[in-house]
Amino acid sequence: MTNTSTHHNMDSMLTLAIPLSLTEEICDFLLLNPQWASGFSIVDAQGMGQGAALLTAIEKVQGRSKRKLIMVVGEQTQLMQLVTALGEKIKNSDVAYWVTPVNSFGRF
């Protein structure tokens, strides 16, 4: 059974797809701003397609770039404030983001 009573405002998930070089800066920003991100997860990923910046020789050969995905679950309004603040700080077109609905969030 999932306890959602303390997480009733967790209606959205922000996913940031970032270059490896920005990992520490963005993690530090999130940790310093718990009002927007009380916690987050980071996973390794690879970006492919027109938006992928291929920087190294191996990335150019493989056709994909190494990335990190940072996922933050929270209230949509606060997540959009986070996107705005982070965008003002980072100013890097190689960072992509998207927000998706969360139907349920809780802890065992």
C-alpha positions, 0 to 999 in steps of 0.5 A, a space after each residue: 500500500 502506498 502512503 500518498 497522504 503526505 505527498 498530495 501535491 506531487 502531481 508532476 515530474 520534471 525530467 532534465 536531460 543534461 550534458 555530463 559537464 553540467 551534472 555537479 552544477 545542476 545537482 548543487 542548484 537543486 540541493 540549494 533550492 529544496 523549495 523546488 526540489 525536495 529530492 531527485 533521481 539521476 540516471 545515465 542516458 544517451 541522447 540521439 537525434 537532431 538535438 544531440 550534441 556529439 562532442 567526442 570522436 566516439 560520440 560522433 561515431 556512435 551517433 549518440 551523446 552521453 547524458 544524465 537524466 535528472 528527475 524531480 517529482 513535485 507540484 507543477 507550479 513549483 517545477 515550472 518555477 524551478 525550470 525558469 530559475 534554472 534556465 536563467 542560471 544555466 543558459 545552455 541550449 544543450 539542456 532539454 526538459 519536459 514535465 509529465 503528469 504523475 498519477 500517484 506518488 508515495 513511499 512504502 
